[in-house]
């Protein structure tokens, strides 16, 4: 069957060539070789050979099924790209077609993978060969494929526990996505290679001697030594904000032993003979990662060098290198299989209102490669991305726990819900009866699950609120009771679509025009009040108001402080309008109390924001005088922060963000401030590179 598939592959792809000029069939044959190396069975090998035939040749699925059977066909189906997208399958008219195609293919592959994870293993081998031959493509295509590999496929390899493939994919992608950063690390390593090699050889030799004098025999252990992967060095530089020269542990050794007990003997020998850096110790042998990874990590000092040592058994090494494929390759017992519940989580994330791009984003957020492990009070292990918060953990337990989360305790200490978690934290969440939507926290959470659930809850909540807001705006325009508005809407068949009037000013005016025949007025007054229901546009600095009343000013209430782009609603207060975030609890109370509402939205053009760092004399009243002066210049203050300085200093430095509407000249404002204060920095935030020159 395998020979038949090889012939079939060569024959069907005959006349097709890769960008490099070689016959196309070389690609599927090499992908098949990789799959064989991973221990793939006959069906996987045949599917690897045929993974492009349905897409690129005249062969269809029925023919594959007839020649090679249903099992192979199912695998090929999961691997075939969706090339043609019908209009109704696109997420939106503004959709990027390439992303949509990629997302649809990805979804199909994941759905087949839930039934059969072998699809993902073949796909990783396919992607590996594509990455190895990427240099023949155009630079923009190289970058796009490398980015997708880095954010989706390397993390899939990580989740499946296949570190051998993950590390190669990351380093190959890194070279194309961040070529300058890659070159910096590569030139440093090449320049210091001899010195690094001498250090690692010397340490490895010492470890070997210590093990042999402490009861180990030469055939009972193996030491592997290496310079760390470029991408993992880069991540460390980013995380710590340091240069390559400041990365202390560029070197790593791995000690492989026969059984788990020996791991701890090796650890004891290392710690007794070299100084360990205790803050860097991790024991994944006792507490394996969700992808089945088991290794003890410790970092030790040796003669001015800092070296990471990993200790694992030969079986643990097989699991770490080949993950989900380890038990195919080594058909022996005792190997841990990675947990694959993340696959079903991603497929379960497909809601009615979830576009294919949303699903793709969700998967990217869920497939983080850099992760931490935290524990429930009962000792359950949860894997989260680095930087995840207590609220992410709450959503990881269950979406309802996240929604009703009231308090968080980390290592028995009460902390805010957005507290960043560290590896090994024990986290407890206290829930309340009331649901908290926390839509403004969408960018603060890190996991796809938390982000998708909050977004979904908030969309639904906003939809519900919009229906009521539209009715309340109409009540304000016509000055009649709600039940009368509802009767009129029913008569005009507008009840089902009315929510749109809360966000679409043109539609609101159409509804008003349709309803204004209903108010009963004397004929004498009807002429006088002909335009009584004309909804006029009234523009202010940040906000546009549509109302049939004269509005003098708009103001933001202190309770919710909405940011530009947030969903907002407005309440009439005399001749002023008070603006709230649509999900503000105080606003919900005002709606409950039937306060009069008006239509509000953000102005199309945002006022220009500027960042100022300036010095203000450290004496009573000087800050108040500065704020009064800003108000006098008609400048809106967005934020003000005191930067830390020595107590003996006579002046304080403040970091200030201001907004200027289009009538104000930034140069004039800067000059007026410079007359009174020492300005260290004055720059536009709309363009990070456009410094207004202090």
C-alpha positions, 0 to 999 in steps of 0.5 A, a space after each residue: 500500500 505504501 509503495 502504491 501511495 508513493 507511485 500515486 503521489 509521483 504520478 498525480 503531481 507529475 509536471 508540478 514543481 515547487 518554487 525551488 524548481 524541484 519536482 513537487 512530489 519531493 515535498 510529500 515524500 519528505 513529509 512522509 519521511 518525517 512522519 515515519 521518523 515520528 513513528 507514524 503508522 501506515 495510514 499516517 504515512 499514506 496520508 502524508 504522501 497524499 496530503 496535497 492531491 485533493 487540493 492540487 490535482 484532479 484527484 478527489 476524496 472519493 478516489 482516495 477512499 476507493 484506492 486507500 480506504 476511509 481512514 486515510 481519507 479522513 486524515 487527508 480531509 483534515 489536511 486539505 486546505 479550503 481554497 475557494 471561499 463562498 461569500 456567505 462563509 466569509 466572516 464579514 465584508 471587510 474580512 481579509 480573504 487570506 486570513 479567512 481561508 487560513 482560519 477556515 482550514 485551521 478550524 477544519 483541521 482542529 475539528 478532525 483532530 479532536 477525533 484523530 490527533 494524527 492529523 496534527 502530527 502530519 500537519 506539523 511535519 508538513 509545516 516543518 518541511 515548508 519552513 526548511 525550504 522557505 528561503 525560495 519564497 518572496 520575503 512578505 510570504 516568508 514572513 507571513 508563513 513564519 508568523 503563523 508558524 510561530 503563533 500557531 504551529 510551534 505552540 501546537 507542537 508544544 501542546 502535543 509535547 513534541 519539543 524536537 519539532 517545536 524548537 526547530 519551528 521556533 528557531 526557523 520562524 524567528 529567523 524570518 519574523 525578527 531577522 535583526 534580533 536573530 542576527 544579533 544572537 547568532 553573531 554573539 554565539 558565533 563570536 563566543 562559540 569556542 569559549 562557550 564550548 570549553 565551559 560546557 565541556 568542562 562542566 559536563 566532564 565534572 558532572 560525569 566524574 561526580 556521578 561515577 564516584 557516587 554509584 552511577 555506572 557509565 552505561 546507567 546515564 548519558 549527558 547531553 550538552 548544548 547552547 540554548 535555542 536562539 528563540 528561547 534566548 530571545 524570549 528571556 531577553 524580552 522578559 527581563 529587558 536585557 541584552 544578549 551580553 546580560 543573559 547569564 545561562 546560555 548553556 544547558 546540560 541534560 542528564 538522562 538516567 534509568 528511573 525517576 528515583 535516579 533523577 533525585 540522586 543526580 539532583 542531590 549530587 549536583 546541589 552538593 557539589 555546585 552552588 544552585 540558584 534556588 529561585 530557578 528550581 522546578 520539579 516537573 517530575 513530581 508534577 508533570 505539565 499538561 503536555 506530559 513533560 517531566 524533567 527537573 530543572 535547576 540552575 548552577 554556578 560553575 567557575 563563573 559560568 551559570 548553566 541550566 541542568 535538566 534531569 530526566 529518565 530515558 522514557 521522560 526524554 522520549 515523551 519530551 522529544 516526541 510527545 503524543 507520538 512517543 508511544 507510536 515511535 517507541 511502542 513501550 509502556 510507561 510513557 505519559 500521553 499529553 492531555 488533549 482537552 485544549 482541543 475540545 476547548 477550542 472547538 467548544 469555543 465556536 459560538 453562534 456569534 463567533 466568526 472564523 477569525 475570532 476562532 483563529 484568535 482564540 486558538 492563538 491565545 489558547 496555544 501559548 508556548 511560554 506557560 506557568 503551572 498554578 494549583 487549586 487549593 486541592 492540588 489540581 494543576 492548571 497551565 496558563 500563559 506567562 502573565 496570566 491573572 487570577 481572573 484568567 485562572 477563574 475562567 480556566 476553572 469554568 466560565 461561570 466562575 470567571 463571571 461571578 468571581 468576587 475575590 481572589 486569594 493567592 497563597 492565602 493572601 487576598 489580592 486583586 483579580 488582575 494580579 499576575 500569577 507566578 509559577 507554583 502559586 496556589 489560587 483560590 477564587 471566591 464567587 458571589 451571586 452577582 455576575 460581573 461583566 468587566 468588559 473594560 478588562 478584556 485587554 488585561 486578561 491573557 487566555 483565549 478562554 477568558 477573553 472569548 467568554 468576556 467578549 461573548 458575555 459583553 456582546 450579549 449584555 450590550 445587545 440587551 441594553 441597546 433594546 432598552 436604550 433605544 426605547 428610553 431615547 424615544 420616550 425622551 424625544 416624544 415625552 410619553 410613557 414607555 408603553 405608548 412607545 411600545 404600542 407605536 413600534 408594534 403598529 409600525 412593525 419596528 419592535 424587533 429591530 429597535 435596538 439598532 436605534 441605540 447605535 445608528 443615528 440615521 436609523 433613529 431619525 427614520 424611526 422618529 419620522 415613522 412615529 411622529 404621526 402618532 402624538 395627538 395635537 390640536 391642529 392649531 399647534 401642529 403647525 407651530 410644533 412641526 419640527 418639535 421631533 426633529 433630532 438634530 446633531 450637536 457636536 462637542 469636543 469628544 461626543 456627538 449628541 442627537 436630540 430634539 432639545 438644545 444641549 449646552 455641554 457634555 460631561 463624563 461621570 466619575 464612576 466609569 470613565 469610558 475610554 474612546 471606542 467604549 460603548 457609551 450612553 447619555 442621560 439628560 441633566 437639564 441642558 447638559 448630557 452626562 455620559 456613562 460606559 454602557 455597562 456601568 452599574 450606576 448607569 444601569 441604576 439610572 436606567 432603572 429609575 427611568 432617567 431621561 436618555 439621549 443618543 450619544 456617540 464618539 466624534 469621528 476624529 479623536 482629539 490629539 493626545 500629548 504626553 508631558 513630563 514637567 517639573 512643578 515646585 514642591 510646595 503647597 498649592 503649586 499642583 492646584 495652580 498648575 491644574 487651574 492654569 491647564 483649565 484656563 488654557 482649555 486643555 483637558 487633563 487625561 492622566 497625571 502621575 507623580 514620578 518617584 524622586 528623592 525626598 530632598 528634591 525641591 521640585 517634583 516631576 509629573 507625567 501628564 497626558 493631555 487632550 487638545 481639540 482641533 482648535 488648539 495649537 500644540 506649539 502655542 500650548 507648549 510655549 505657554 507651559 514652558 514660560 511657567 514650568 520646566 518641561 522635560 518632554 512634550 510629545 504627541 501620542 498619536 505618533 510615537 516618533 513625532 516628538 514636538 521637541 521640548 
